Amino acid sequence: MNNYELTVIVRSRDVESHKEKVKEILTKNDAVITKEDHWGTRKLAYEIDREREAFYMYMLVDANPASIDRIQKEFGLNADILRYLFVVLTDKKSA
């Protein structure tokens, strides 16, 4: 399993159901959320799908690379998820 940073931007209407849907997609695809931080509703730098504000979610996730592919496909099909970004966390090596 790899460690990932995940940032998800969802529509600012009905935020609680959108947060639950994101968590449901992650757990369904065998991803484990190790840390969760919500940044709240923020103004977007540019309009995305007629939205000027959106809710930002930040999570640390443990998952297999194959699971990430499935998660990205499901995120892409959900109209309430405006943007998402997975970043692989690498272990820092000290001298």
DSSP file (Angstrom, degrees, kcal/mol; ACC not computed):
  #  RESIDUE AA STRUCTURE BP1 BP2  ACC     N-H-->O    O-->H-N    N-H-->O    O-->H-N    TCO  KAPPA ALPHA  PHI   PSI    X-CA   Y-CA   Z-CA
    1    1 A M              0   0    0      0, 0.0     2,-0.3     0, 0.0    63,-0.2   0.000 360.0 360.0 360.0 140.9    0.0    0.0    0.0
    2    2 A N  E     -A   63   0A   0     61,-2.7    61,-2.2    88,-0.0     2,-0.4  -0.722 360.0-120.6-105.1 156.9    1.2    3.5   -0.8
    3    3 A N  E     -AB  62  89A   0     86,-0.5    86,-2.8    -2,-0.3     2,-0.3  -0.830  34.8-177.8 -97.3 135.8    0.6    6.7    1.1
    4    4 A Y  E     -AB  61  88A   0     57,-2.9    57,-2.9    -2,-0.4     2,-0.5  -0.963  27.2-138.2-133.0 148.1   -1.2    9.5   -0.8
    5    5 A E  E     -AB  60  87A   0     82,-2.9    82,-2.3    -2,-0.3     2,-0.5  -0.909  27.9-165.7 -95.4 134.3   -2.3   13.0   -0.1
    6    6 A L  E     -AB  59  86A   0     53,-3.1    53,-2.8    -2,-0.5     2,-0.5  -0.986  11.9-175.2-126.8 124.8   -5.8   13.6   -1.5
    7    7 A T  E     -AB  58  85A   0     78,-2.0    78,-1.9    -2,-0.5     2,-0.4  -0.983   9.0-175.0-116.5 127.3   -7.4   17.0   -2.1
    8    8 A V  E     -AB  57  84A   0     49,-2.6    49,-2.8    -2,-0.5     2,-0.5  -0.976  12.7-159.1-124.9 134.9  -11.0   17.0   -3.2
    9    9 A I  E     +AB  56  83A   0     74,-3.1    73,-2.2    -2,-0.4    74,-1.5  -0.965  20.0 178.3-113.7 118.8  -13.1   20.0   -4.2
   10   10 A V  E     -AB  55  81A   0     45,-2.6    45,-2.7    -2,-0.5    71,-0.2  -0.773  38.7 -81.0-117.7 162.5  -16.9   19.5   -4.0
   11   11 A R  E     -A   54   0A   0     69,-2.0    43,-0.2    -2,-0.3     7,-0.1  -0.279  36.2-129.2 -59.2 146.5  -19.9   21.7   -4.6
   12   12 A S  S >  S+     0   0    0     41,-0.7     3,-0.5    30,-0.1     2,-0.4   0.563  83.4  90.9 -80.5  -8.0  -20.7   23.9   -1.7
   13   13 A R  T 3  S+     0   0    0      1,-0.2     5,-0.1     2,-0.1    42,-0.1  -0.736 101.7   0.9 -87.1 136.3  -24.4   22.9   -1.7
   14   14 A D  T 3> S+     0   0    0     -2,-0.4     4,-1.4     1,-0.1     3,-0.4   0.932  77.9 174.6  55.8  53.0  -25.3   19.9    0.5
   15   15 A V  H <>  +     0   0    0     -3,-0.5     4,-2.7     1,-0.2     5,-0.2   0.854  67.3  60.2 -61.3 -40.9  -21.7   19.5    1.7
   16   16 A E  H  > S+     0   0    0      1,-0.2     4,-2.1     2,-0.2    -1,-0.2   0.894 106.4  46.2 -60.5 -41.2  -22.4   16.7    4.3
   17   17 A S  H  > S+     0   0    0     -3,-0.4     4,-2.0     2,-0.2    -1,-0.2   0.860 112.1  51.8 -70.3 -33.3  -23.8   14.3    1.6
   18   18 A H  H  X S+     0   0    0     -4,-1.4     4,-2.2     2,-0.2    -2,-0.2   0.901 109.3  50.0 -67.5 -40.4  -20.8   15.1   -0.7
   19   19 A K  H  X S+     0   0    0     -4,-2.7     4,-2.2     1,-0.2    -2,-0.2   0.923 111.6  48.3 -63.1 -43.5  -18.3   14.4    2.1
   20   20 A E  H  X S+     0   0    0     -4,-2.1     4,-2.4    -5,-0.2    -1,-0.2   0.877 109.6  52.7 -64.3 -37.5  -20.0   11.1    2.8
   21   21 A K  H  X S+     0   0    0     -4,-2.0     4,-2.3     2,-0.2    -1,-0.2   0.908 109.0  49.4 -65.3 -42.1  -20.1   10.1   -0.9
   22   22 A V  H  X S+     0   0    0     -4,-2.2     4,-2.1     2,-0.2    -2,-0.2   0.936 113.4  46.3 -61.9 -46.6  -16.3   10.8   -1.1
   23   23 A K  H  X S+     0   0    0     -4,-2.2     4,-2.7     1,-0.2     5,-0.2   0.884 111.1  53.3 -63.2 -38.5  -15.6    8.7    2.0
   24   24 A E  H  X S+     0   0    0     -4,-2.4     4,-2.3     2,-0.2    -1,-0.2   0.910 108.3  49.2 -63.8 -42.7  -17.9    5.9    0.6
   25   25 A I  H  X S+     0   0    0     -4,-2.3     4,-1.2     2,-0.2    -1,-0.2   0.912 112.8  48.8 -62.7 -42.2  -16.1    5.8   -2.7
   26   26 A L  H  <>S+     0   0    0     -4,-2.1     5,-2.4     1,-0.2     3,-0.4   0.944 114.2  43.1 -64.3 -48.7  -12.7    5.5   -0.9
   27   27 A T  H ><5S+     0   0    0     -4,-2.7     3,-1.5     1,-0.2    -1,-0.2   0.854 109.2  58.2 -69.1 -33.1  -13.8    2.8    1.5
   28   28 A K  H 3<5S+     0   0    0     -4,-2.3    -1,-0.2     1,-0.3    -2,-0.2   0.827 107.5  48.7 -63.3 -30.9  -15.5    0.8   -1.3
   29   29 A N  T 3<5S-     0   0    0     -4,-1.2    -1,-0.3    -3,-0.4    -2,-0.2   0.025 123.4-103.3-100.5  26.1  -12.2    0.7   -3.1
   30   30 A D  T < 5S+     0   0    0     -3,-1.5     2,-0.4     1,-0.2    34,-0.2   0.774  71.3 146.0  62.1  32.3  -10.2   -0.5   -0.1
   31   31 A A      < -     0   0    0     -5,-2.4     2,-0.5    -6,-0.1    -1,-0.2  -0.811  38.5-146.0 -97.1 142.5   -8.6    2.9    0.7
   32   32 A V  E     -C   62   0A   0     30,-2.8    30,-2.8    -2,-0.4     2,-0.6  -0.937   6.4-142.4-112.4 122.6   -7.9    3.7    4.3
   33   33 A I  E     +C   61   0A   0     -2,-0.5    28,-0.2    28,-0.2     3,-0.1  -0.744  22.9 174.2 -84.0 117.6   -8.2    7.4    5.5
   34   34 A T  E     +     0   0A   0     26,-2.7     2,-0.3    -2,-0.6    27,-0.2   0.744  68.2  14.4 -96.3 -27.3   -5.5    8.0    8.0
   35   35 A K  E     -C   60   0A   0     25,-1.4    25,-2.3     2,-0.0     2,-0.4  -0.994  63.8-167.0-148.0 144.2   -6.0   11.7    8.5
   36   36 A E  E     +C   59   0A   0     -2,-0.3     2,-0.4    23,-0.2    23,-0.2  -0.998   9.7 170.3-136.8 131.9   -8.8   14.1    7.5
   37   37 A D  E     -C   58   0A   0     21,-3.1    21,-2.7    -2,-0.4     2,-0.5  -0.972  17.1-154.9-142.8 124.3   -8.9   17.8    7.4
   38   38 A H  E     -C   57   0A   0     -2,-0.4    19,-0.2    19,-0.2     3,-0.1  -0.880   4.3-166.4-103.6 128.1  -11.6   20.0    5.9
   39   39 A W  E     -     0   0A   0     17,-1.7    18,-0.2    -2,-0.5    -1,-0.1   0.531  37.5-135.4 -90.0  -7.4  -10.6   23.5    4.8
   40   40 A G  E     -C   56   0A   0     16,-1.0    16,-2.4     2,-0.1     2,-0.4  -0.292  44.5 -26.0  87.5-171.6  -14.2   24.7    4.5
   41   41 A T  E     +C   55   0A   0     14,-0.2     2,-0.3    -3,-0.1    14,-0.2  -0.670  67.2 174.6 -84.1 129.6  -15.9   26.7    1.8
   42   42 A R  E     -C   54   0A   0     12,-2.9    12,-2.3    -2,-0.4     2,-0.3  -0.941  36.4-101.2-134.7 154.9  -13.6   28.9   -0.2
   43   43 A K  E     -C   53   0A   0     -2,-0.3    10,-0.3    10,-0.2     2,-0.2  -0.577  41.6-124.9 -73.9 135.3  -13.8   31.1   -3.2
   44   44 A L  E     -     0   0A   0      8,-2.9     3,-0.1    -2,-0.3    -1,-0.1  -0.506   8.2-129.3 -80.8 150.8  -12.5   29.5   -6.4
   45   45 A A  E    S+     0   0A   0      1,-0.2     2,-0.3    -2,-0.2    -1,-0.1   0.818  94.6   7.4 -67.8 -31.0   -9.7   31.2   -8.4
   46   46 A Y  E    S-     0   0A   0      5,-0.1     2,-0.2     6,-0.0    -1,-0.2  -0.974  96.2 -84.5-147.1 158.8  -11.9   30.6  -11.5
   47   47 A E  E     -     0   0A   0     -2,-0.3     2,-0.5    -3,-0.1     5,-0.2  -0.444  38.9-166.7 -69.3 131.5  -15.4   29.4  -12.2
   48   48 A I  E >  S-C   51   0A   0      3,-1.9     3,-1.7    -2,-0.2     5,-0.1  -0.976  72.1 -22.4-121.6 117.2  -15.7   25.6  -12.4
   49   49 A D  T 3  S-     0   0    0     -2,-0.5    -1,-0.1     1,-0.3     3,-0.1   0.893 126.5 -52.1  50.0  47.2  -19.0   24.2  -13.8
   50   50 A R  T 3  S+     0   0    0      1,-0.2     2,-0.4     2,-0.0    -1,-0.3   0.617 111.0 125.7  66.5  17.6  -20.8   27.4  -12.9
   51   51 A E  E <   + C   0  48A   0     -3,-1.7    -3,-1.9     1,-0.1    -1,-0.2  -0.895  35.7 178.7-107.1 134.5  -19.6   27.3   -9.3
   52   52 A R  E    S+     0   0A   0     -2,-0.4    -8,-2.9    -5,-0.2     2,-0.3   0.604  75.0  37.4-104.6 -18.9  -17.8   30.3   -7.7
   53   53 A E  E     + C   0  43A   0    -10,-0.3   -41,-0.7    -5,-0.1     2,-0.3  -0.956  67.0 174.4-130.7 151.2  -17.3   28.7   -4.3
   54   54 A A  E     -AC  11  42A   0    -12,-2.3   -12,-2.9    -2,-0.3     2,-0.5  -0.971  32.7-107.4-151.7 164.0  -16.6   25.1   -3.3
   55   55 A F  E     -AC  10  41A   0    -45,-2.7   -45,-2.6    -2,-0.3     2,-0.4  -0.843  31.6-146.9 -99.0 129.1  -15.8   23.0   -0.2
   56   56 A Y  E     -AC   9  40A   0    -16,-2.4   -17,-1.7    -2,-0.5   -16,-1.0  -0.816  13.3-172.5-101.7 132.0  -12.2   21.7    0.1
   57   57 A M  E     -AC   8  38A   0    -49,-2.8   -49,-2.6    -2,-0.4     2,-0.4  -0.977   2.0-168.7-121.6 136.5  -11.4   18.4    1.7
   58   58 A Y  E     +AC   7  37A   0    -21,-2.7   -21,-3.1    -2,-0.4     2,-0.3  -0.992  14.5 168.1-125.5 132.5   -7.8   17.2    2.5
   59   59 A M  E     -AC   6  36A   0    -53,-2.8   -53,-3.1    -2,-0.4     2,-0.5  -0.984  34.0-136.9-142.3 151.3   -7.0   13.6    3.4
   60   60 A L  E     -AC   5  35A   0    -25,-2.3   -26,-2.7    -2,-0.3   -25,-1.4  -0.956  35.9-172.6-103.3 128.9   -4.1   11.3    3.9
   61   61 A V  E     -AC   4  33A   0    -57,-2.9   -57,-2.9    -2,-0.5     2,-0.5  -0.957  23.7-151.7-130.2 139.1   -5.0    7.9    2.4
   62   62 A D  E     +AC   3  32A   0    -30,-2.8   -30,-2.8    -2,-0.4     2,-0.3  -0.958  41.4 137.7-105.8 124.3   -3.4    4.5    2.3
   63   63 A A  E     -A    2   0A   0    -61,-2.2   -61,-2.7    -2,-0.5   -32,-0.1  -0.986  53.1 -99.4-159.2 162.5   -4.3    2.6   -0.9
   64   64 A N     >  -     0   0    0     -2,-0.3     4,-1.7   -63,-0.2     3,-0.4  -0.592  37.3-117.3 -81.7 150.1   -3.0    0.3   -3.7
   65   65 A P  H  > S+     0   0    0      0, 0.0     4,-1.5     0, 0.0    -1,-0.1   0.848 116.4  55.6 -57.6 -34.5   -2.2    1.9   -7.0
   66   66 A A  H  > S+     0   0    0      1,-0.2     4,-1.5     2,-0.2     5,-0.1   0.875 105.7  52.1 -66.2 -35.6   -5.0   -0.2   -8.7
   67   67 A S  H  > S+     0   0    0     -3,-0.4     4,-2.6     1,-0.2    -1,-0.2   0.872 103.6  57.7 -66.2 -36.8   -7.5    1.2   -6.2
   68   68 A I  H  X S+     0   0    0     -4,-1.7     4,-2.7     1,-0.2    -1,-0.2   0.898 103.7  52.8 -61.7 -40.8   -6.5    4.7   -7.0
   69   69 A D  H  X S+     0   0    0     -4,-1.5     4,-1.8     1,-0.2    -1,-0.2   0.924 111.3  45.7 -60.3 -44.9   -7.3    4.1  -10.7
   70   70 A R  H  X S+     0   0    0     -4,-1.5     4,-2.0     2,-0.2    -2,-0.2   0.893 112.6  51.0 -65.6 -39.9  -10.8    2.9   -9.7
   71   71 A I  H  X S+     0   0    0     -4,-2.6     4,-2.8     1,-0.2    -2,-0.2   0.921 108.5  51.6 -63.7 -44.4  -11.3    5.8   -7.3
   72   72 A Q  H  X S+     0   0    0     -4,-2.7     4,-2.1     1,-0.2    -1,-0.2   0.873 108.3  52.0 -62.0 -37.4  -10.3    8.3  -10.0
   73   73 A K  H  X S+     0   0    0     -4,-1.8     4,-1.1     2,-0.2    -1,-0.2   0.919 112.0  45.5 -64.4 -42.9  -12.8    6.8  -12.4
   74   74 A E  H  X S+     0   0    0     -4,-2.0     4,-0.9     1,-0.2     3,-0.3   0.895 111.3  52.1 -68.7 -39.3  -15.6    7.1   -9.9
   75   75 A F  H >< S+     0   0    0     -4,-2.8     3,-0.7     1,-0.2     6,-0.3   0.903 107.5  53.8 -60.5 -39.9  -14.7   10.7   -8.9
   76   76 A G  H 3< S+     0   0    0     -4,-2.1    -1,-0.2     1,-0.2    -2,-0.2   0.781 107.8  50.2 -65.8 -27.1  -14.8   11.6  -12.6
   77   77 A L  H 3< S+     0   0    0     -4,-1.1     2,-0.6    -3,-0.3    -1,-0.2   0.639  91.2  89.2 -85.4 -15.0  -18.3   10.3  -12.9
   78   78 A N    X<  -     0   0    0     -4,-0.9     3,-1.0    -3,-0.7    -4,-0.0  -0.754  61.8-160.3 -88.8 117.6  -19.6   12.2   -9.9
   79   79 A A  T 3  S+     0   0    0     -2,-0.6    -1,-0.1     1,-0.2    -4,-0.0   0.688  87.9  62.4 -71.0 -18.7  -20.9   15.6  -11.0
   80   80 A D  T 3  S+     0   0    0    -70,-0.1   -69,-2.0     1,-0.1     2,-0.8   0.636  86.6  79.8 -83.3 -14.1  -20.6   17.0   -7.4
   81   81 A I  E <   +B   10   0A   0     -3,-1.0   -71,-0.2    -6,-0.3     3,-0.1  -0.849  58.5 180.0 -93.6 110.1  -16.9   16.4   -7.3
   82   82 A L  E     -     0   0A   0    -73,-2.2     2,-0.3    -2,-0.8   -72,-0.2   0.912  63.3  -6.9 -79.4 -44.5  -15.4   19.4   -9.2
   83   83 A R  E     -B    9   0A   0    -74,-1.5   -74,-3.1   -35,-0.0     2,-0.3  -0.981  59.0-178.1-148.6 157.0  -11.7   18.6   -8.8
   84   84 A Y  E     -B    8   0A   0     -2,-0.3     2,-0.3   -76,-0.2   -76,-0.2  -0.980   5.3-165.5-152.7 155.5   -9.4   16.1   -7.1
   85   85 A L  E     -B    7   0A   0    -78,-1.9   -78,-2.0    -2,-0.3     2,-0.5  -0.943   4.8-161.7-149.4 124.0   -5.7   15.4   -6.8
   86   86 A F  E     -B    6   0A   0     -2,-0.3     2,-0.4   -80,-0.2   -80,-0.2  -0.894  11.2-173.4-100.8 133.2   -3.8   12.4   -5.6
   87   87 A V  E     -B    5   0A   0    -82,-2.3   -82,-2.9    -2,-0.5     2,-0.3  -0.996  22.5-129.1-127.9 126.6   -0.1   13.0   -4.7
   88   88 A V  E     -B    4   0A   0     -2,-0.4     2,-0.5   -84,-0.2   -84,-0.2  -0.584  19.2-142.8 -75.6 129.4    2.1   10.0   -3.8
   89   89 A L  E     -B    3   0A   0    -86,-2.8   -86,-0.5    -2,-0.3     2,-0.3  -0.821  15.7-159.6 -92.6 128.0    4.0   10.6   -0.5
   90   90 A T        -     0   0    0     -2,-0.5     2,-0.3   -88,-0.1   -88,-0.0  -0.793  25.1-103.9-105.8 151.3    7.5    9.3   -0.5
   91   91 A D        -     0   0    0     -2,-0.3     2,-0.4     1,-0.1    -1,-0.0  -0.540  34.4-124.4 -72.6 134.0    9.5    8.4    2.6
   92   92 A K        -     0   0    0     -2,-0.3     2,-0.5     1,-0.0    -1,-0.1  -0.661  22.0-149.7 -80.1 131.4   12.2   11.0    3.4
   93   93 A K        -     0   0    0     -2,-0.4     2,-0.3     2,-0.0    -1,-0.0  -0.882   8.5-155.8-104.4 129.7   15.6    9.5    3.6
   94   94 A S              0   0    0     -2,-0.5     0, 0.0     1,-0.1     0, 0.0  -0.750 360.0 360.0-104.1 153.8   18.1   11.2    6.0
   95   95 A A              0   0    0     -2,-0.3    -1,-0.1     0, 0.0    -2,-0.0   0.461 360.0 360.0 -78.4 360.0   21.9   11.0    5.7
